[in-house]
Amino acid sequence: MNKRHWPFLLGGLLVALLLAGVVSNYASSHPDGLDSSLLKGCTVNADDEITGGSCPAQQAKDHELADSPLADYGVRGIGNDFVSTGLSGVLGVLLTFALGGGLFWLARRRGPATPTASATPTASATPTTSADSADEAATPSTGTR
């Protein structure tokens, strides 16, 4: 990678870390339109628990990875919600950056391609014989043929 690309890359990483670590804490606690559409037809209380009616959300189950260390936009074991959410965002950005950088590193060009032995450069597409060049030398040049 060219040296002049590094400031742009590091600046983008810094902005992503700032957004994930700090600004993500100020996002809506109900951002998903899918959740609200799945609750149509049901009545819910203040804690978003279904208290009556019939809706698709009643069929919902916990995800298999619900007990993972980064489940529910936080880091398990950290009591402060602000720090937990920010840290999970920072870890996600760093993991994504590392994975993407590794894939780009694997896919990068290694250098100029080397020509194969069978490809030899030629001076012209059709070879000239000594008879052709003698005819051209004997014919006066008039600009047209």
C-alpha positions as CSV (number, residue, x, y, z in Angstrom):
1,M,0.0,0.0,0.0
2,N,1.2,3.5,-0.8
3,K,2.4,5.6,2.2
4,R,-0.1,8.4,1.4
5,H,-3.1,6.0,1.9
6,W,-2.2,5.3,5.6
7,P,-3.5,8.6,7.0
8,F,-6.8,8.1,5.2
9,L,-7.1,4.5,6.4
10,L,-6.2,5.4,10.0
11,G,-8.5,8.4,10.0
12,G,-11.4,6.2,8.9
13,L,-10.6,3.7,11.6
14,L,-10.5,6.5,14.2
15,V,-13.9,7.8,13.1
16,A,-15.4,4.3,13.2
17,L,-14.0,3.7,16.7
18,L,-15.4,7.0,17.9
19,L,-18.8,6.3,16.5
20,A,-18.9,2.7,17.8
21,G,-17.4,3.6,21.2
22,V,-19.2,6.8,22.1
23,V,-22.0,7.7,19.7
24,S,-23.6,4.3,19.7
25,N,-24.7,4.8,23.3
26,Y,-27.0,7.6,22.2
27,A,-28.8,5.5,19.6
28,S,-32.5,4.7,20.0
29,S,-33.3,1.8,22.3
30,H,-36.1,0.9,19.8
31,P,-34.4,1.3,16.4
32,D,-35.8,-1.8,14.6
33,G,-38.9,-1.4,12.5
34,L,-39.0,-5.2,12.3
35,D,-39.7,-5.5,16.0
36,S,-42.6,-3.1,15.9
37,S,-44.1,-4.8,12.9
38,L,-43.9,-8.1,14.6
39,L,-45.8,-6.7,17.6
40,K,-48.8,-5.6,15.5
41,G,-51.9,-7.3,16.9
42,C,-50.5,-7.7,20.4
43,T,-50.7,-5.5,23.5
44,V,-47.4,-4.8,25.3
45,N,-46.6,-3.2,28.7
46,A,-44.0,-0.6,29.5
47,D,-41.3,-3.3,29.6
48,D,-42.1,-4.4,26.0
49,E,-43.6,-7.7,27.3
50,I,-46.6,-9.1,25.4
51,T,-49.6,-9.1,27.6
52,G,-52.4,-10.0,25.2
53,G,-53.5,-10.3,21.6
54,S,-52.1,-12.3,18.8
55,C,-48.9,-11.5,16.8
56,P,-45.9,-13.1,15.1
57,A,-43.6,-12.0,18.0
58,Q,-45.2,-14.6,20.3
59,Q,-43.4,-17.3,18.3
60,A,-40.0,-15.7,18.9
61,K,-37.2,-17.8,20.5
62,D,-33.9,-16.9,22.0
63,H,-31.0,-17.0,19.6
64,E,-28.4,-19.9,20.0
65,L,-25.7,-17.3,20.7
66,A,-27.8,-15.3,23.3
67,D,-25.3,-16.3,26.0
68,S,-22.2,-15.2,24.0
69,P,-19.9,-12.5,25.5
70,L,-21.0,-9.8,23.0
71,A,-24.8,-10.5,23.0
72,D,-27.4,-7.7,23.1
73,Y,-24.9,-4.9,22.1
74,G,-22.8,-5.2,25.2
75,V,-20.0,-7.1,26.9
76,R,-21.0,-9.6,29.4
77,G,-19.6,-9.0,32.9
78,I,-19.4,-5.2,32.7
79,G,-22.0,-3.6,34.9
80,N,-21.8,-0.1,33.4
81,D,-24.1,0.0,30.3
82,F,-22.3,2.9,28.7
83,V,-18.9,1.2,28.9
84,S,-20.3,-2.2,27.9
85,T,-22.0,-0.8,24.8
86,G,-19.0,1.3,23.8
87,L,-16.6,-1.6,24.3
88,S,-18.7,-4.0,22.3
89,G,-18.8,-1.5,19.4
90,V,-15.0,-0.9,19.6
91,L,-14.4,-4.7,19.6
92,G,-16.7,-5.1,16.6
93,V,-14.9,-2.4,14.6
94,L,-11.5,-3.8,15.4
95,L,-12.6,-7.3,14.5
96,T,-14.1,-6.2,11.3
97,F,-11.1,-4.1,10.4
98,A,-8.7,-7.0,11.1
99,L,-10.8,-9.4,9.1
100,G,-11.2,-7.0,6.2
101,G,-7.6,-6.0,6.2
102,G,-6.5,-9.6,6.3
103,L,-8.7,-10.5,3.3
104,F,-7.4,-7.5,1.3
105,W,-3.8,-8.5,2.2
106,L,-4.4,-12.0,0.9
107,A,-6.1,-10.6,-2.3
108,R,-3.5,-7.9,-3.1
109,R,-1.3,-8.0,-6.2
110,R,2.1,-9.4,-5.5
111,G,3.9,-7.5,-8.3
112,P,4.1,-7.2,-12.1
113,A,3.3,-10.3,-14.0
114,T,6.3,-12.0,-15.7
115,P,6.0,-12.9,-19.4
116,T,6.0,-16.6,-20.3
117,A,8.8,-18.2,-22.3
118,S,6.5,-18.8,-25.4
119,A,5.7,-15.1,-25.7
120,T,8.5,-13.4,-27.6
121,P,8.3,-9.9,-29.0
122,T,8.4,-9.5,-32.8
123,A,9.3,-6.5,-34.9
124,S,6.4,-6.8,-37.2
125,A,3.3,-8.9,-37.7
126,T,4.5,-10.2,-41.2
127,P,8.1,-11.0,-41.9
128,T,9.7,-9.3,-44.9
129,T,11.9,-11.2,-47.3
130,S,14.9,-9.8,-49.1
131,A,12.9,-9.8,-52.4
132,D,10.2,-7.6,-50.8
133,S,12.7,-5.1,-49.5
134,A,14.5,-5.1,-52.9
135,D,11.2,-4.3,-54.6
136,E,10.5,-1.4,-52.2
137,A,14.0,0.0,-52.7
138,A,13.7,-0.1,-56.5
139,T,10.2,1.6,-56.5
140,P,10.3,5.4,-56.3
141,S,8.2,6.8,-53.5
142,T,5.3,8.9,-54.8
143,G,3.3,9.0,-51.6
144,T,0.5,6.7,-52.9
145,R,0.5,3.1,-54.1
